Amino acid sequence: MFETLILRQEGAVLTISLNRPTVYNAFNQLMRRELLKALQQAEAEPQVRVVVLTGEGKAFSSGQDLQEVKNQSPDIYRQVLNDGYIPLIRQVRQMSKPVLCRLNGVAAGAGCSLALACDVIIAGEEASLIQVFVNIALVPDSGSSFFLPRLVGLQRAFELAATGRKVSAREAQQLGLVNEVVPQDQLDEAVQRHVSYYAQAPTKALGLIKRMLNRSFQSDLESMMHYETWCQEIASRTSDHQEGVQAFLEKRRPHFQGQ
């Protein structure tokens, strides 16, 4: 079905691999469109309760394929962003299911933005993040200027964006950019540990938590408390909430179905 992606579904887990390894999984128009379609399909499929994004080969994604924009009018960047990256990043953030990043190698430029848009990042120790835009006299895009200062603070975000230096996986963990770093040969095991939790968690509650945290960036305390009340009412009507209460009373582990 897809030319630039490999999809693997095991139970409630859908793994989407960027599959242009000869160009370090650089994004062209087709891959942007296919990834957006794959994410939309995952959102609509009730059986899918967690999505994992990763890359084939040595890289997660090297960002925009510069061959696509070479010798084009400067207007090409506006078109690529509006038609490609903005819908893609928006889809990741609006997903009602957890999106985990299996950071297997370098994530540069828009590839870095995509990784930072995910809910959890598990990195192999050989992985790295690079805000490479400035190295070709461009500015961060695809959400990086939103994610970076919220994760590392204003001064550090400026440094990373203004220098375009490579941040190793270990440093990225220290800065708060990734959740966990493991030896490269233990990456699949670590991802599976996270996936096992999220695949059995109360999916609707997780989706609401994600919406609440997204909104908190632009809200004050009073607004957020009212929004929490609205979300809590929705969560309290789910079957998983009923199961959670029953399991608590019966002193057993809950068996959430994502409903």
C-alpha positions in Angstrom: 0.0 0.0 0.0 2.9 2.4 0.8 6.0 3.0 -1.2 8.0 5.0 1.4 6.8 3.3 4.6 6.8 -0.1 6.2 3.8 -0.8 8.5 3.8 -3.7 10.9 0.8 -4.3 13.2 1.1 -6.7 16.2 -2.1 -6.7 18.2 -2.8 -3.2 19.4 0.6 -1.8 18.3 1.2 -0.3 14.9 4.8 0.4 14.0 5.4 2.8 11.1 8.9 2.8 9.7 10.2 5.6 7.4 11.6 3.6 4.5 14.0 5.7 2.3 17.2 4.4 3.9 19.5 5.4 0.9 18.8 9.0 1.7 18.6 8.5 5.5 14.8 8.6 5.4 14.7 12.2 4.1 11.2 13.4 3.5 9.9 14.0 0.0 6.3 14.8 -1.0 5.3 11.1 -1.3 6.6 10.2 2.2 4.9 13.2 3.8 1.6 12.2 2.2 1.9 8.6 3.0 2.9 9.2 6.6 -0.1 11.5 7.1 -2.4 8.9 5.6 -0.9 6.1 7.8 -1.4 8.1 10.9 -5.0 9.0 9.9 -5.8 5.4 9.3 -4.2 4.4 12.7 -6.4 7.1 14.4 -9.5 5.6 12.8 -8.7 2.0 13.6 -10.1 1.0 17.0 -7.8 -2.0 17.3 -4.7 0.3 17.2 -4.1 1.6 20.7 -0.5 2.8 20.3 1.7 3.9 17.4 5.5 3.6 17.1 7.4 5.8 14.6 10.9 4.7 13.6 13.3 4.7 10.6 14.7 1.9 8.5 18.5 1.7 8.3 20.9 3.9 10.2 18.7 7.1 10.5 15.4 8.1 11.9 15.1 10.9 9.4 17.5 13.4 8.0 14.7 15.9 7.4 13.7 17.5 4.1 15.1 15.9 1.0 16.9 19.0 -0.5 16.8 17.5 -4.0 13.1 18.2 -3.9 13.5 21.9 -3.3 16.8 22.5 -5.2 16.5 25.2 -7.9 12.9 25.9 -6.9 11.4 29.3 -6.1 11.6 30.3 -2.4 7.8 29.9 -2.4 8.4 26.1 -2.4 9.2 26.2 1.3 5.8 27.8 2.2 4.1 25.1 0.0 6.0 22.2 1.5 5.3 23.4 5.0 1.6 24.2 4.6 0.8 21.2 2.5 3.1 18.7 4.1 4.7 19.2 7.5 2.1 21.3 9.2 -0.7 18.7 8.7 1.7 15.9 9.6 2.9 17.4 12.9 -0.7 18.5 13.7 -1.9 14.9 13.2 0.8 13.5 15.6 -0.2 16.0 18.3 -3.9 15.5 17.8 -3.8 11.7 17.8 -6.0 10.3 20.6 -3.6 7.5 21.0 0.0 7.6 22.2 2.7 8.0 19.6 6.1 6.7 20.6 9.3 7.5 18.8 11.8 4.7 18.4 14.8 6.9 17.8 17.2 4.5 16.1 19.6 7.1 14.6 20.0 10.7 13.6 16.9 13.0 13.6 17.7 16.2 11.8 15.7 19.2 10.7 12.0 18.2 10.1 13.0 14.7 11.3 13.9 16.2 14.6 10.6 18.1 14.7 8.7 14.9 14.1 10.6 13.1 16.9 9.9 16.0 19.3 6.2 15.9 18.4 5.9 12.3 19.7 4.6 11.7 23.2 7.5 9.5 24.3 11.0 9.1 22.8 13.1 6.0 23.4 16.6 6.4 21.9 19.4 4.1 21.1 22.7 5.5 22.4 23.9 6.0 18.8 21.0 8.3 18.0 21.2 12.1 17.9 19.1 15.2 17.4 20.1 18.1 15.2 18.4 21.4 14.6 20.2 21.6 11.3 18.2 24.4 9.7 20.7 27.2 10.4 23.5 25.3 8.6 21.7 26.1 5.3 20.7 29.6 6.5 17.1 28.6 7.4 15.1 28.7 10.6 13.5 25.9 12.6 10.1 24.7 11.2 7.6 21.9 11.5 7.0 22.8 15.2 10.6 22.9 16.5 10.3 26.5 17.6 7.3 25.4 19.7 8.7 22.2 21.2 12.3 23.2 21.9 11.8 26.1 24.4 9.1 24.2 26.2 11.4 21.2 26.7 14.7 22.9 27.4 14.0 26.6 28.1 14.5 29.7 26.0 18.3 30.1 26.2 19.1 26.5 25.5 16.6 26.4 22.7 18.3 29.4 21.1 21.7 27.8 21.4 20.5 24.5 19.7 18.7 26.3 17.0 21.4 29.0 16.3 24.3 26.6 16.3 22.8 23.6 14.6 25.1 21.3 16.6 24.5 17.6 17.1 23.0 16.6 20.4 23.9 13.0 21.4 21.2 10.8 22.8 22.7 10.9 26.3 22.9 14.7 26.2 19.4 14.9 24.8 18.2 12.8 27.8 19.9 15.2 30.2 18.3 18.2 28.5 14.9 16.6 28.7 14.5 16.0 25.0 14.1 12.2 25.2 12.6 10.0 27.8 15.1 7.1 27.8 18.4 6.1 26.3 19.6 2.5 26.0 22.5 0.7 24.3 21.7 0.3 20.6 21.2 -3.5 20.9 18.7 -3.0 23.7 16.5 -0.5 21.8 13.8 -3.0 20.7 13.6 -4.4 24.2 13.2 -0.9 25.7 10.6 0.1 23.1 8.6 -3.1 23.8 8.6 -2.4 27.5 7.0 1.0 26.9 4.7 -0.3 24.2 3.4 -3.1 26.5 2.3 -0.5 29.0 0.5 1.8 26.6 -1.1 -1.0 24.6 -2.9 -2.1 27.9 -3.5 1.3 29.3 -6.9 3.1 29.2 -6.6 4.6 25.7 -9.4 7.1 26.0 -8.0 8.5 29.2 -4.6 8.8 27.6 -6.0 10.7 24.6 -7.8 13.1 27.0 -4.5 13.6 29.0 -2.8 14.5 25.7 -5.4 17.0 24.8 -5.2 18.6 28.3 -1.5 18.9 28.2 -1.6 20.4 24.7 -4.1 23.0 25.8 -2.2 23.9 29.0 0.5 25.8 27.0 -2.0 28.4 26.0 -4.3 28.5 29.1 -4.4 29.9 32.6 -5.1 27.9 35.8 -8.8 28.8 35.9 -9.4 27.7 32.3 -7.5 24.5 32.8 -9.4 23.5 35.8 -12.7 23.9 33.9 -11.3 21.9 31.0 -10.1 19.2 33.4 -13.7 19.0 34.7 -15.0 18.6 31.1 -12.4 15.9 30.3 -13.1 14.1 33.6 -16.8 13.8 32.8 -15.9 12.2 29.5 -13.4 9.8 31.1 -15.8 8.9 33.9 -18.3 7.6 31.3 -15.9 5.1 29.7 -16.0 1.3 30.2 -12.3 1.4 31.3 -13.2 3.7 34.2 -15.8 1.2 35.4 -13.3 -1.6 35.1 -10.6 0.4 36.9 -12.9 1.1 39.9 -14.1 -2.5 40.0 -10.5 -3.8 39.9 -9.5 -1.4 42.7 -12.3 -2.7 44.9 -11.5 -6.3 44.1 -7.8 -5.7 44.7 -6.7 -6.9 41.2 -5.1 -5.5 38.1 -7.5 -3.8 35.7 -8.0 -5.2 32.3 -8.5 -2.1 30.1 -10.0 -2.5 26.7 -9.4 1.0 25.4 -13.2 1.8 25.5 
